[in-house]
Amino acid sequence: MRTGEDIARYGAQVWQKYEAWWSTLEDRALSRMLNTYYGDTSAHQVFERVTWHSAQHCRQLAAVLERMDIAPDRPLTPEDLAGLPLPERLWE
């Protein structure tokens, strides 16, 4: 990927795959257990982890941009991050 448009297009494709998966999912509580590298974990906990983990990386990328005097055009808001068990510090 070389441009912001490439990244946005990839993100849109991932979102479409997610929507297709979610629309056919019977277990919306995500109660099924998954074998992960950190042990057997409910799908709900894995889903939560990948959500907050991605949000943490977005926070880090925004900080890198700001250090380069580039303002993110749509920074994450406290409302976006509400309820996520994010690390307090940016580089944990």
DOKE-824070 format. One line per 4 residues: number of its first residue (from 1); their letters; for each residue x, y, z of N, C-alpha, C. Coordinates in Angstrom, 1 decimal. Layout:
NUM) A) X,Y,Z,X,Y,Z,X,Y,Z; ... .
***
This chain:
1) MRTG) 0.8,-1.2,0.0,0.0,0.0,0.0,0.9,1.2,0.0; 0.5,2.2,-0.8,1.4,3.3,-1.0,0.7,4.6,-0.7; -0.7,4.6,-0.7,-1.4,5.9,-0.4,-2.4,5.7,0.6; -2.9,6.8,1.1,-4.1,6.8,2.0,-5.3,6.2,1.4 .
5) EDIA) -5.5,6.4,0.1,-6.6,5.7,-0.6,-6.4,4.2,-0.6; -5.2,3.7,-0.7,-5.0,2.3,-0.7,-5.4,1.7,0.7; -5.0,2.4,1.7,-5.3,2.0,3.1,-6.8,2.0,3.3; -7.5,3.1,2.8,-8.9,3.3,3.0,-9.7,2.2,2.2 .
9) RYGA) -9.2,1.8,1.1,-9.8,0.8,0.2,-9.7,-0.6,1.0; -8.5,-0.8,1.5,-8.3,-2.1,2.2,-9.2,-2.1,3.5; -9.3,-1.0,4.2,-10.2,-0.9,5.3,-11.7,-1.2,5.0; -12.1,-0.7,3.8,-13.5,-0.9,3.4,-13.7,-2.4,3.1 .
13) QVWQ) -12.7,-3.0,2.5,-12.8,-4.4,2.2,-12.9,-5.3,3.4; -12.1,-4.9,4.4,-12.1,-5.6,5.7,-13.5,-5.4,6.3; -14.0,-4.2,6.3,-15.3,-3.9,6.9,-16.4,-4.8,6.2; -16.4,-4.9,4.8,-17.3,-5.7,4.1,-17.3,-7.1,4.5 .
17) KYEA) -16.1,-7.7,4.7,-15.9,-9.0,5.2,-16.5,-9.2,6.6; -16.2,-8.3,7.4,-16.8,-8.3,8.8,-18.3,-8.3,8.7; -18.9,-7.4,8.0,-20.4,-7.3,7.8,-21.0,-8.6,7.3; -20.3,-9.2,6.3,-20.8,-10.5,5.8,-20.7,-11.6,6.9 .
21) WWST) -19.6,-11.6,7.6,-19.5,-12.6,8.7,-20.5,-12.4,9.7; -20.7,-11.2,10.2,-21.6,-10.9,11.3,-23.1,-11.2,10.9; -23.4,-10.9,9.6,-24.8,-11.1,9.2,-25.2,-12.6,9.2; -24.2,-13.5,9.1,-24.6,-14.9,9.1,-24.3,-15.6,10.4 .
25) LEDR) -23.8,-14.9,11.4,-23.3,-15.4,12.7,-24.6,-15.8,13.5; -24.6,-17.0,14.0,-25.7,-17.4,14.9,-25.5,-17.1,16.3; -24.2,-17.2,16.8,-23.9,-16.9,18.2,-23.4,-15.5,18.4; -24.4,-14.6,18.4,-24.1,-13.2,18.5,-23.5,-12.8,19.9 .
29) ALSR) -23.6,-13.7,20.9,-23.0,-13.5,22.2,-21.6,-13.8,22.2; -21.1,-14.4,21.1,-19.7,-14.8,20.9,-19.2,-15.6,22.1; -20.0,-16.6,22.5,-19.7,-17.4,23.6,-18.8,-18.6,23.3; -18.6,-18.9,22.0,-17.7,-20.0,21.7,-16.3,-19.8,22.2 .
33) MLNT) -15.6,-20.9,22.6,-14.3,-20.8,23.0,-13.3,-20.9,21.8; -12.3,-20.1,21.8,-11.3,-20.1,20.8,-9.9,-20.4,21.4; -9.1,-21.2,20.7,-7.8,-21.5,21.1,-6.9,-20.4,20.6; -6.3,-19.6,21.5,-5.4,-18.5,21.1,-4.0,-18.7,21.6 .
37) YYGD) -3.1,-17.9,21.2,-1.7,-18.1,21.7,-1.7,-17.8,23.2; -2.7,-17.1,23.8,-2.7,-16.8,25.2,-3.7,-17.7,26.0; -4.1,-18.9,25.3,-4.9,-19.8,26.0,-6.3,-19.8,25.4; -7.1,-20.8,25.9,-8.5,-20.8,25.5,-9.3,-19.6,26.0 .
41) TSAH) -10.0,-18.9,25.1,-10.6,-17.6,25.4,-11.9,-17.6,24.7; -12.9,-17.0,25.4,-14.2,-16.8,24.7,-14.0,-15.9,23.5; -14.8,-16.2,22.4,-14.8,-15.3,21.2,-15.1,-13.9,21.6; -16.0,-13.7,22.6,-16.3,-12.3,23.0,-15.1,-11.6,23.6 .
45) QVFE) -14.3,-12.3,24.4,-13.0,-11.7,24.9,-12.0,-11.4,23.8; -11.9,-12.3,22.8,-11.0,-12.1,21.7,-11.5,-10.9,20.9; -12.8,-10.7,20.6,-13.3,-9.6,19.9,-13.0,-8.3,20.6; -13.2,-8.3,21.9,-12.9,-7.1,22.7,-11.4,-6.8,22.7 .
49) RVTW) -10.6,-7.8,22.8,-9.1,-7.6,22.7,-8.7,-6.9,21.4; -9.2,-7.5,20.3,-8.7,-6.9,19.0,-9.3,-5.5,18.8; -10.4,-5.2,19.4,-11.0,-3.9,19.3,-10.1,-2.9,20.1; -9.8,-3.2,21.4,-9.1,-2.2,22.1,-7.6,-2.1,21.6 .
53) HSAQ) -7.1,-3.3,21.2,-5.7,-3.3,20.7,-5.6,-2.4,19.4; -6.5,-2.5,18.5,-6.5,-1.6,17.3,-6.7,-0.2,17.7; -7.5,0.1,18.7,-7.7,1.5,19.2,-6.4,2.0,19.7; -5.7,1.2,20.5,-4.4,1.6,21.0,-3.4,2.0,19.9 .
57) HCRQ) -3.4,1.2,18.9,-2.5,1.5,17.8,-2.9,2.8,17.0; -4.2,3.0,16.9,-4.7,4.3,16.3,-4.2,5.4,17.2; -4.3,5.3,18.5,-3.8,6.4,19.4,-2.3,6.6,19.1; -1.6,5.5,19.0,-0.1,5.7,18.8,0.2,6.3,17.4 .
61) LAAV) -0.5,5.9,16.4,-0.3,6.5,15.1,-0.7,8.0,15.1; -1.7,8.4,15.8,-2.1,9.8,15.9,-1.0,10.6,16.6; -0.4,10.0,17.6,0.7,10.6,18.4,1.9,10.8,17.5; 2.2,9.8,16.6,3.3,10.0,15.7,3.1,11.1,14.7 .
65) LERM) 1.9,11.1,14.2,1.5,12.2,13.2,1.7,13.6,13.9; 1.2,13.7,15.1,1.2,15.0,15.8,2.7,15.4,16.1; 3.6,14.4,16.4,5.0,14.7,16.5,5.6,15.3,15.2; 5.0,14.9,14.1,5.5,15.4,12.8,4.7,16.6,12.4 .
69) DIAP) 4.0,17.2,13.3,3.2,18.4,13.0,2.1,18.2,12.0; 1.6,17.0,12.0,0.5,16.6,11.1,-0.8,16.3,12.0; -1.8,17.1,11.8,-3.0,16.9,12.6,-3.9,15.8,12.0; -4.2,14.7,12.7,-5.1,13.7,12.2,-6.4,14.4,11.8 .
73) DRPL) -7.0,14.0,10.7,-8.2,14.7,10.2,-9.5,14.2,11.0; -9.5,13.0,11.6,-10.6,12.6,12.4,-10.0,11.8,13.6; -9.5,12.6,14.6,-8.9,11.9,15.7,-9.9,11.2,16.5; -9.5,10.1,17.2,-10.4,9.4,18.1,-10.9,10.3,19.2 .
77) TPED) -12.1,10.2,19.6,-12.6,11.0,20.7,-12.8,10.2,21.9; -12.9,10.8,23.1,-13.2,10.0,24.3,-14.4,9.1,24.1; -15.4,9.6,23.4,-16.6,8.7,23.2,-16.3,7.5,22.3; -15.3,7.6,21.4,-14.9,6.5,20.6,-14.2,5.4,21.5 .
81) LAGL) -13.5,5.9,22.5,-12.7,5.0,23.3,-13.5,4.6,24.6; -14.6,5.1,24.8,-15.4,4.8,26.1,-15.6,3.3,26.2; -15.3,2.9,27.4,-15.5,1.5,27.8,-14.5,0.5,27.3; -13.5,0.9,26.6,-12.4,0.0,26.1,-11.3,0.0,27.2 .
85) PLPE) -10.9,-1.2,27.6,-9.8,-1.3,28.6,-8.4,-1.0,28.1; -8.3,0.3,27.7,-7.0,0.7,27.1,-5.9,0.9,28.1; -4.7,0.7,27.8,-3.6,1.1,28.7,-3.6,2.6,28.9; -3.3,3.0,30.1,-3.3,4.4,30.4,-2.2,5.2,29.5 .
89) RLWE) -1.1,4.6,29.5,0.0,5.2,28.7,0.0,4.8,27.3; 0.5,5.6,26.4,0.5,5.4,25.0,1.3,4.3,24.5; 2.5,4.1,25.1,3.5,3.1,24.6,3.6,1.9,25.5; 2.5,1.4,26.1,2.6,0.2,26.9,2.3,-1.0,26.1 .
***
